[in-house]
Amino acid sequence: MKRAKKTKIQRVLGPDFLPHAEDPALAQRVSKELDPLIDALRGDVEAFDTLTDRARLSRTLIQRGELELLCGTADRAPTDFEEAAALLQIDDRTAPLMLLDARGAWADILNQNPARAQHTLEVLVAIEDDVTVRAWRDQLLLWLAAAQIAQNDCDAARHSLAHALEIYAQEPRRDASLVNEAWRRLTEQK
C-alpha cells in the first residue's frame, strides 16, 4: 500500500485565534493528494477489514480533515471525522476518539457553533487520567480559548491561555509560539 508523503504544514495563529496553514494553497494541495489514497484504503477496509487497515484509513481521514481546518474551512472535515470515529470505535480506541472529538470542536468553531465546541473542549481538558489527552492539553486549551473568544468571553479565554502557558513553563522544549501569540493578542485587546 502506498503511503502519503509527509509534508510539514507550518502553522500560524489566525484572526479567529485558531491555527491556520501558513501556506493554505499547500495545505489544500496536500489534502487533495490524499483523496486517491483514502479511496484505496477504503477498498482495503472493505476487502480485508483488519485493525491495521482501519487505523490507516482513520489516520488519513483525520489528516485530510485537519488540513481542511488549517485552511479555515470545515466542509468535508466533519464527514471525514465521523467516518474516522466509526472506524476507531470498532477497535475501542478511546484516546484517538477523544482527540477526534477535539478536532470536531475545532470544526464547530469554524462552523459558527462555539458553544458546542466549548462544552466538548471543557470535558476533554478535565480528563486527567489519559496520557494522550494530557499531552494535547495545551492545544486543547488554545482551541478552548478560541471558542471562548468567539463567544466574547475574553476573561475565560485569558484563563485558558494562562493554563496553557503554565504547561509550557513545565515543558520548555515544546513550541509555545501559537499560545504566546494568542496571549499577546488577547492582552492587547484590553
N, C-alpha and C positions, 0 to 999 in steps of 0.2 A: 504494500500500500504506500503510495506516495504521500509524503508529509508536506504540510505547508512550511515554506521557508520562514524563518523568524525575521521580521523586520521591526526594529525598535522604533516605536512611535513616541516622539518626545511630547511631553505633556506640559501645558501651561494652564494657569488659572483663568477661566473665562469670566466675563462680566457677571454671570449668574453664580459665581463662586464654585463652579463645578470644574473638574478637569476637562480640558479640550485638547485636541491634537494641535500641536504647533503648526503642522502641515496637514490641514484637512483633506487636501487632494490625495496625499499619500495614504492616509487612513482609508479613504473611500476606495482607492485602487486596491489596497491590500484586502479590504472587505470583499470586493467583487472577485478577487482571485480565489477566495475561499469557497465561492459558490460551487464550482465543479468538484472540489474535494468533499464538500458536505453531501453532494449528491452521491458520490462514490461511497462515502461512509454510511449513508442511509441504506445503500444497496448491501453493504457488508452486514449491517444490523439485521436487515430483512432476511438475508441468506443464512447467517451464522448465529446471530444473537448472542454473542459472548460478552462477558464483562469488559474485556478489552475493547471490543467494537463499540459498545455503548459508551464507554469512557472517552474514547477518541471522538466520537460524534458529539457528545455533550460538551467536551472541551472546545471543539471547533465552533460549535454553535454559540457558546459563551463568548469566544474570541470575536466572532463576527458581530455579535450584539454589542459588545463593548466598543469595538471600532466605530460602530454607528453612533453610540453615545458620545464618543470622543469628538464626533463631528457636530455635536449639539442637536441631534435629532433622535427620535425614538419611534421610528415607523415599524421596522421589521424586528427590532430588538425584543419587544415583549413576546412575540410569537417564537422567536429563537429561544428565549429564556423558558417559555412554557414547555417547548419540546425537550430542552435540556433537563428541566426539572423532572419531567416524566421518566426520562432515562435514568436519572440519578436516584429516583425513588424506587425503581425496580431493585437496585442494589443497596438500598438503605444507606446512602452516602450522605449523612447528616451535615457534616461541615461544608462540603461544596454546595449543598442546598441552602444553607444559611447565607453563604456568600452570594449565591444566585438571588436570594431574596433582597440582599443589599443592592445588587445591580438593578434589580427590578424597582427598588426605591429611587435609584438614580434616574431611571426611565420615567417614573412617576413625576419627579420634579420637572423633567423636561416636558412632560405632557400636562403640565399645569395642575398637578394633584399633590402639592407639597404636604398637606395634612396627612394623607395616607403614607407618604414616604417617611414623614417624621415618626409616625407610630411604628412602622416597621424597623426603622433605624434605632429608635429608643429601645425596643425589645432586644435587638441584636447587641447593642452596646452594653446592655445589662447582663449579658451572658458572661459569666466568669470562668466556667469550668471547661470551656473548649479552647484548646491551644490555637486552632486556626483563627477563630474569631478574635482572640487576644492579639494575634499577630496582625490582624487587619483593623484593630480598633482605631488607630489614627486615621485611616482612610474613612472608616465609618463615621467618625466624628466630623470630618470635613464635609461629607455628604449631609450629615445631620445639620450642620451649620448652614449649608446651602438651603435646605428645606426650611429652616427657621427664618433665614433672611427672606426667602420667597413669601413668607407669611408676615414679614415686617416685625419679627421678634429678634431684634439685634442683641438684646441683653442675653437671651438664651444662646444665640449664636456665639457671642463672646465667651460664654461659659464652655460651650462645646470645643471651641478652638483652644481655649486655655487648657482644657483637659488634654487635647491632642499635643499641645506644646510640652506638657508635663511628661508625656510618653517619650517625646523626642529627647528631652533632657536626660532621661534614664537610658536612652539608647542613642548616643551621639553619632553613631555611624550611619543611621538612617537618614534618607533625604527628606528634609523638612521644608523644602522650598515652597511647595504649594500651600501648606498650612501657614508658613511665615508670611507669604504674600497675602493670604486671606486675612490674617490678623492685622497686617499693616493697613489694608484697605478698610477693614471694618473700624479700626481705631481712628482712621482719618475721617470717617463719616460722622463722628460725634457732633 
